Amino acid sequence: MGFRKQKHAEAWIPEVRNIFCVGRNFRDHASELGNQVPDSPMIFGKFTHALVPASGEVPYPSGRSDVHHELEIVLVLKDTPIRERPLEAVGAVALGIDLTDRELQSALKQKGYPWEAAKSFRRSAIVTDLYEFDDFAADVENARFALQKNGRVVQEGVPSEMVFSLSDLMLHCLDVYGLAAGDILFTGTPSGVGPVRPGDELTLFMNGEPWATFRFSAHEGGSP
């Protein structure tokens, strides 16, 4: 299956309204971190300043020592979803990396605090170019996405393995928070999450086709 590129992420980042993310949407990922699978979608948010295109060099987050990659399918909405046909509200699909400060997240969870400090720091939502959703929706359940780090595949997943389907996630967000054009949805990560370091090169694949390659520069600001 081929995909038609829609437009570059840089063109739509200023237009994004809300960034919804879902935790523990793959059973194997929940298990690898010792977490229970939730009974309903576990939604958290990222601030729009977290967004950055998956191209060239992305500054490595300064002041953090245990940052992990989490590969996800990202949906970009063009309309408010209709309950009977929620996927028709999706205007584009992308791949994204939800960067997570794992050490800080663990500390926040122990205290019962929200995750935003560990999830929503600057440049923690790295997103590829956008692709036509119609090409993706034709076989959405079996679309295989993967992440390669320094030449080795470290994460792979398919939507059919999700605890909550793409439609389920959209309807949950619609009912609880509201969902409309300009919102984007990170849909959950499969197992294989792990640390990234300055100098690491990441390539994101959809059905074997590379959608983006970028490298982490030395630290925030891109200076050595």
C-alpha positions in Angstrom: 0.0 0.0 0.0 1.4 3.4 -1.0 0.6 6.7 0.7 0.2 10.2 -0.7 1.9 12.9 1.3 -0.4 15.7 2.3 1.8 18.5 3.6 4.8 19.0 5.9 4.3 19.1 9.6 5.8 22.6 9.8 2.8 23.9 7.9 0.2 22.7 10.4 1.9 22.9 13.8 0.6 26.4 14.4 -2.9 25.3 13.6 -3.1 22.5 16.2 -5.6 23.1 18.9 -5.3 20.2 21.3 -3.0 17.2 21.6 -4.6 14.1 23.0 -2.5 11.1 24.0 -3.5 7.7 25.3 -1.5 5.6 27.7 -1.3 1.8 27.9 -3.2 1.1 24.7 -1.1 -2.0 23.9 -1.2 -4.8 26.4 2.4 -5.8 25.8 3.6 -2.2 26.5 1.6 -2.1 29.7 3.2 -5.4 30.7 6.7 -4.3 30.0 6.4 -1.4 32.4 4.5 -3.4 35.0 1.2 -1.5 34.5 -2.3 -2.8 34.5 -4.4 -2.5 31.3 -7.1 0.2 31.9 -10.8 -0.5 31.6 -11.3 2.7 29.6 -8.9 4.9 27.6 -6.3 6.6 29.7 -6.1 10.1 28.2 -3.5 12.7 28.9 -2.4 15.8 27.0 0.6 17.6 25.7 1.0 21.3 25.2 1.4 22.6 21.6 5.0 23.7 22.3 5.8 20.0 22.5 5.4 19.6 18.7 8.4 19.5 16.4 8.8 18.0 12.9 10.6 14.7 12.6 13.3 15.9 10.3 16.9 17.0 10.4 18.2 17.4 13.9 15.9 17.5 17.0 17.6 19.0 20.1 17.9 16.4 22.9 16.0 17.6 26.0 18.4 19.3 28.3 18.5 18.5 32.0 17.0 15.0 31.5 18.9 11.7 31.7 16.3 8.9 31.1 14.2 10.0 28.0 12.4 7.1 26.2 11.0 6.8 22.7 7.3 5.8 22.3 6.3 5.3 18.6 2.6 6.0 17.8 0.1 6.5 15.0 -1.1 10.1 15.0 -4.5 11.2 13.7 -5.1 14.7 12.6 -8.8 15.9 12.6 -10.4 17.9 9.9 -14.0 17.9 11.3 -15.9 17.2 14.5 -16.5 13.4 14.6 -20.0 12.0 13.8 -20.7 9.1 16.3 -21.8 6.6 13.6 -18.7 7.3 11.4 -15.9 8.8 13.6 -13.0 8.0 11.3 -14.5 10.2 8.6 -13.5 13.2 10.7 -9.8 12.3 10.2 -8.0 14.4 7.6 -4.6 13.0 7.8 -2.4 10.4 9.5 1.2 10.7 10.6 3.7 8.8 12.8 4.9 10.4 16.0 7.3 9.9 18.9 5.9 10.6 22.4 9.1 11.3 24.3 8.8 10.4 27.9 11.1 11.3 30.9 10.8 7.8 32.4 12.6 8.6 35.7 10.4 11.7 36.3 7.2 9.9 35.3 7.9 7.1 37.8 8.4 9.7 40.5 5.3 11.5 39.6 3.2 8.3 39.6 4.5 7.4 43.0 3.3 10.7 44.4 0.0 10.5 42.5 0.8 13.6 40.5 -0.2 14.3 36.8 2.3 13.2 34.1 2.6 16.5 32.1 6.1 17.4 33.5 7.4 14.0 32.2 5.3 14.0 29.0 4.7 17.5 27.8 8.1 19.2 27.9 9.3 21.2 24.9 9.9 19.1 21.7 8.5 15.9 23.3 6.0 15.3 20.4 8.0 14.6 17.3 5.7 14.2 14.2 6.3 13.1 10.6 4.8 14.7 7.5 1.1 14.2 7.0 -0.3 11.6 4.7 -3.8 11.2 3.2 -6.0 9.3 5.6 -8.0 7.6 2.9 -4.9 5.6 1.9 -4.5 4.5 5.5 -8.1 3.9 6.3 -8.5 1.3 3.5 -6.8 -1.3 5.7 -6.4 0.5 9.0 -6.5 -2.5 11.3 -3.5 -4.2 9.5 -1.3 -1.2 8.9 2.1 -2.0 10.4 4.2 0.8 11.9 7.7 0.5 13.1 10.6 2.4 14.6 14.3 1.9 13.8 17.0 3.2 16.1 20.5 3.4 14.8 19.7 0.8 12.1 17.9 -1.7 14.4 14.1 -2.1 14.6 13.1 -1.6 18.3 9.3 -1.1 18.0 6.5 -2.6 15.8 2.8 -2.6 16.1 -0.6 -2.8 14.2 -3.8 -1.1 15.2 -5.6 -4.5 15.5 -3.5 -5.1 18.6 -4.7 -1.9 20.4 -6.8 -2.3 23.5 -9.1 0.5 22.3 -9.6 1.0 18.6 -9.0 4.3 16.8 -12.8 4.8 16.7 -13.2 4.0 20.4 -10.5 6.5 21.3 -12.0 9.2 19.2 -15.5 8.7 20.6 -14.1 8.7 24.2 -12.3 12.0 23.6 -15.4 13.4 22.0 -17.7 12.5 24.9 -15.3 13.4 27.7 -13.3 16.4 26.4 -14.7 17.4 23.1 -13.0 16.7 19.8 -12.9 18.9 16.7 -10.9 20.1 13.7 -7.4 21.1 14.6 -7.1 18.4 17.3 -4.6 15.6 17.0 -4.5 12.2 18.7 -1.5 10.1 19.6 -3.1 6.6 19.8 -0.7 4.6 21.9 2.6 2.8 21.7 3.5 -0.9 21.3 6.2 -2.7 23.4 9.9 -2.0 22.9 10.1 1.5 24.3 13.6 2.4 25.4 16.1 5.2 26.0 17.4 7.7 23.4 20.6 9.6 23.6 22.2 12.5 21.8 23.4 11.3 18.4 20.8 8.6 18.1 19.2 8.4 14.6 15.5 7.3 14.4 13.6 6.3 11.3 9.8 5.8 11.4 8.1 3.4 9.0 4.6 2.7 7.9 4.0 -0.6 6.1 7.8 -0.8 5.3 7.9 2.7 3.8 10.1 5.3 5.7 8.1 8.3 6.6 10.8 10.2 8.5 14.4 10.1 9.7 15.9 12.5 12.2 18.8 12.6 14.7 19.0 13.9 18.2 21.6 16.7 18.5 23.8 17.1 21.5 21.4 18.9 23.7 18.7 21.6 23.7 19.6 24.4 21.3 21.6 22.2 19.1 25.0 23.2 20.4 27.7 20.7 21.2 
